[in-house]
Amino acid sequence: MTSIITVANMKGGAGKSTVVALLSYGLAKRGRKVLVIDLDPQSHLSSFFIPATRLEEVNDGSLHLVRFGFGEVGARIREVLFSDGAKIHLVPSGLNYAEDLMIGQAPLSDPLMLYRQFERNWSVLKIYDYVLIDTAPEPFLPTQWGLYAADYILMPTSLEELSLLGIKMLANKVLPRVIEIREGMYKGAPWILGTVLNNISRRYKGDTISKIENSLNRFIKSVPSVSRYTYPELFFEARIYSNYYLSKLPHTPSKLRIPLDSVIRWYKDLGDSVMSLTSEVESRIKVIEEQKIQDRLMAIRKGVL
């Protein structure tokens, strides 16, 4: 099955693009077929893989996917080949998309456009094990496209107060509506895989992190519709610690020329964290899928289905 994972937080700087880039690499290293879709008009994720000068005018990226699907007038999938042989596929965003969205050059009225394009173009998507979607740090339409299209939602955060507040805003203000709409559709509501701690200092003690996790967990449990679809352990064990070169990744395609996989190889602890995170993501998805099967069997026995 193809698993669609949307990465979201309502606060900028939480590390959404970084987590998508690292997770896509980790999955590719494990031999998975991965498609990455950048829905953020700032093109942060796309700049990890494509020189910024090529993102000034994009006429076959994610906005074209939402409007036209894949094909001659729609989106073109780009191959990104790392020096160690890992390979992902990418549908980039364009810096010109911000203007297109402002002047109404998109189907602004329908947050389910991407969901429907995925249904129409399933013959393209079904070859992938994972589709990873990066979103903007606010609940405007491209972010909604990604959330409504998701099977799973991943919420990165630093330990800054505003970043944590971004998760609370997502859980309290945005996800209840997404879940309400998706529950009545064929694929059902998306599940929240959990929270990845990103760009954090090693000076934080385990007790401090546990207190933050418990506080955030209590908040999510206060939103029953969201809590029902949230993995029991909120924080992932794998953490992405602060790394100077990792923070420079958006500039490397056109300036530093340090490919993503090289940075991971130079810093073994970063590479280990990426592979641990990848393993945890796949493990959590497996647990959730098994739970879905059990719930469906129970419903059949009760005569609900």
N, C-alpha and C positions, 0 to 999 in steps of 0.2 A: 504493500500500500504506500501511496505517496502521503507523507505527513507535511502539512503546511503550518509553519511556525512563524507567527508575527511577533516582532520584538517591539515593545512599547513602554514609554514612560512619559508623563505629561510635563516633564522638566528637561530642558536642554542640558547637555553636559553629563548625562547619566551614564553614557557609554553604550548607547544602543548600537551605533554603527560599528564600534570596536568589537562588541560581542558578536554581532552578525558576521563580521569579517573573520574573527578567530574561530567561531563555531563552524563556518563554512569550510575553512581550511581543515579543522580537525575531522569533520565528517568525510571530507575528500581523502584525507590520509588514511581513514579507516575503510576506504574503498567504496564509499557511498557516492551515488550520483546526486549532485546538488545544483539547484538553480537558485540564484540570489536575485531578488527584485528590490530595487531602491525606489521607495515611494516619497522620499523626502526631497522637495525641490532644491534644498541646499546642496544636494549631491555629495554629501559627506562620505557615505559608503562608496559611491562610485569612484571617488577620487583615490580610494585605496588601490584601485586596479587600473584606472584610466587617467592619463595626464589631464590636468584641469583644463588646459586649452581646448581639449576635445569635448568638454562638457558644456561649452558656452552655447552651442546650438545642437540639440539632439532631436532628431525627427523620427526616431524609431525606438524610443525607450518606454519607460513605464506608463507615461500618460497615454501614449499611443496604444499600449496594451489594454488599458482600461477602456479606451474609446473604440478600438477596432479589433482587439485580439492580436494574434500572431499573424504574420504573413506580409504580403507585399506592401500594404498601406499601414500595417500595424507595427508590432514590436519585432525587433531582431535580437536574437539571443547571441551574445558574444562568448567566446571561449577564453578563459583565463587559465593559462598554463604556468604553474610555478616551476622553479628551477629544479626541484627535486621530483618532478613528475606528477605531483598532485594537480588535479584539474577541477575547476568549477565552471559553471555557466552563469552569465550575468545579463540582466535587463537593467540598464542604468537609468538614473534620472538625469535631467538636464537643467542647467542653471536658467535656461530660457523658460522652463515650465512654471516658475513663479509668476512671470508676467502672463502666461497663458491662463493660469488659474484666476488671476486677478481680473482679467477682462472677459472671463466667461467662456474660454475655449475648451471647456470640459463639461461632461454631464453632471453639473453641480448638484442636481436635485436627488441623485440616487446613490446612497451609500453602499448599495449592494452590487454596483457595477462590476467590481473585480470578481466577486463571488460568481456572478453570472458568466463573466468571460472565462473563468476557470471551468465552469460546466460546459460551455460551448467548445472550449479548446482542450478538453481533457486528453485527447489523443496526443497532444504535445506534452502535457504535464505528467502523464502516467509513467513515462520512462524514468522519472526522477524518484529517488528515495525520499528526498527532502526538498521543499521549497521554503526558503528563508526570506522573510519580508522585513525590511527596515522602514520605520515610519518617522514622521516629524514629531517634535516635542509639543504638540498641541492637538486638540481634538477636531481639527478642521478636516475637510473631506478626504484628502489622501490617507490620513491616519485611519479614518473610519473605513475606507476601502480595505485596508489591511486587516483591521480587526474583524470585520464582518466576513472576510474570506478565510479566517484562520481555523485550523483544527486545534491549535495550541497557541498559547500566549506566554511569552517569556518577558520578565520585567527586570531589566538591569537597574542597578542603583549604585551610587557611591554612598558613603556614610554621612554626606552633607545633609543638613536638615531639609533643604529645598528639594534635593533629589528624592529623599524619602517621602516628602510631601507629594511629589509627582506620582508616586505609586498609590498613595491614598486617594488622590484626585481621580486616577484611572479606575480604581476599584469602586469608588463611591459615586462618581458622576458619569462615567462612560460605560463601563462594562455591564451594569445592570440592564441597560437598554439593548446592548449587543446580544446578551444572553436571552433576553425576552423574545427578540425577533428570531434568533437562530434556533431556539428550542422548538419552534413550530415548523422548522424546515427539515429537509431530508437528512442532512448530515448531523443535525442536533447542535447543541451549544458547544462553543470551544472550551477547552480546559486550560486553566492557568498552571503552567508547569512549575512556576516558582520564581524566585528572585536570585539573580546572580550579582554578587558583590564585585564591583569593578573599580579599578583605579583607586584602591584603598592602600593605606599605609600599613606596614607590618607592625607598627607600634600599637595598634588596637589589640587589646587583650580579648581572649575568648569570652570572658564574662560580659564584657561591654557589648560585643556582637550578639551574644545570646539575649541580653536585655532588649536590644533594638529589635531583634527578630520576634521576641515574645510580644512586644508592644505592637508591632506591625501585624502580627498574627491575630491579636485581639481585635484590631481594627477591622481586618478583613472578615473575621467571624461575625462582626456586627452588621455585615451586609450579606444576608442569608443567600440570596441568589448567586452571589459571587463565591461565597464560601463553599457552596455545594459543588462547585466545579474547580476547586483549588486543591492541588496536591497536598497531602497532609504535612510534609516537611517543607516549610516555605523557602528557607534559604538553602541554596546548593552548598555542598561541602567544598567544592572547587571554587577558588577565588582568583580574580585577576588583580594582581598587585601593581602598584604604580611602577611605570617603566618609561624612562625618558624617550627611548627610541620608538616605543609603541605609541606614545603621544604624537610622534612626528609622522606616523604612517600616512595620514592624509596628504602629506606633502612629498612623500618619497617618489611617486611615479614621475614627477617632473623636476624634482630637485635633488634629493639625497640619493636616489636610485637604490634604496635598500628594500628589496622585495620582502613581503610579509613573511614568507617562509624562512628567509635568512635571519630576520630578527628573532624568530622563534628558535632557530637553531643556535644562534649566538647566546641566548639566555635559556639555559636548560630548564630552569624553574618555570619560565613562562610556557615553554613547550609542554612541560609536564602538566601545568594547570589547564592548558587548552585540551589536552587529551583526556584529562580527568573530567572536565566539564562535558566534553563530547560523550563520554561513557555514561555520565549521570543523566544527560538529556535522553539518550536512547533507552536507558533503564527505566526512567520515569514514564516515557511514552509506552513502553511495554506493559508496565503495571497498569496504567490507565486503560489501555486497550483490552487487557484481560478483565478489568473491572466492568468495562462496557459490555463485554460478552456475557458476564455473569448477570448483570442487570437486565439484559435483554432476555436471557433464559428465564429469569425470575418473572419478568413481565409476561412472557408467554405462558408460564405455568399458571399465573394468576388470571389469564384470559384477557389481559390488557391489550396485547398485540395479536 
